Amino acid sequence: MATAAKISVSVSRDDLAWARKRARAQRTSLSAVVSEALLRQRQAEAGVRLLEDLGTDDITEADLDAIRSELGWAPTRKGRRGQGRKRAG
């Protein structure tokens, strides 16, 4: 596990209430809930990059939306297919 860093963030009251409720239900900390959310976002972005790297010319946007929905990936691709955002390194 990576070394933790203490930060301060601002979230909506609704998001904070949800996160606190989730932490209580899972008997974990608010920090763990936030860390899990960040991990899931990173996994979603990695999944989108994987689809872009594999090539999706023969997959329809509806198919991609179904894949994203099934895996819980946020739609992050913008513009037309094949014009994905540039990645660092």
N, C-alpha and C positions, 0 to 999 in steps of 0.2 A: 504494500500500500504506500502511496506517495505521502510525503510529509505534508501535514495540514498547515494551512495559513488562515489566520483569523481575518475576516473581512466584514464590511458593513454593506448591506444592500437594502434597497427600498423595494417593497412589493405592495400590491394592492391589499386592502384589508381583507377582501374576499379570499385572495390567494394565501394570505397568512393564516386565516382561519382554517382553510382547507388543509394546509401543511401541518398545522398544529393538531388538527383532528386525525390526520393520517399518522403522525408521529405517535400520538397516544394509542391509536388502534394497533400499531405495529410494535408498541412498547420500545420505541427508539427515540432518538433525539431529532430535533428540528434540523440540525446540521446534516444528519444522515438522510433525511427526506430531500433536502436541497441537493446533496451530493448525488443521490440516486437520479434526481431529475436532470442534473447536468450530464451524468453518465448516459442516460437514455437519449438525450439530445445528441451527444457525440456519436452514439451508436447509429442513430437515425441518419446523421450526416454521412457517416462512413458507408452506410447501406446505399444511400443515393450515389455516392462516389463510385461504389462497386458497380451499380447498374450502369453508370456512365462509362466506366472503364470497360465493362464487358460489351458494351454496345447494345443499344435498344432500338435499332432501326426497324426491326420487324415486330416490335411490341407497340401496341396502341397506347395512347395516353390513358384510356380507360383501364387497360391492363395494368399500367404503372400505378394508377390510382388505387386499384384493387390490391396490388402488392403492398403499397404504402399503408393502406388501411389495415390489411391483415397483420402486418408487422408492427403497426403503431408508429410508423415513420411519418414525421411532419413533411409536407410537401415543400421542398426548398429549391427546386429547380425553377428558374425563371426563363421566360422567353421560349423560343422554339427549340425543338429537340436538336441536339448536337451543338447547342450554344450554351452549354453549362457554364457556370461561373468558374473563373480561374482559381486554382488552388496554389497555395505556397508550397514550394519544395517538393 
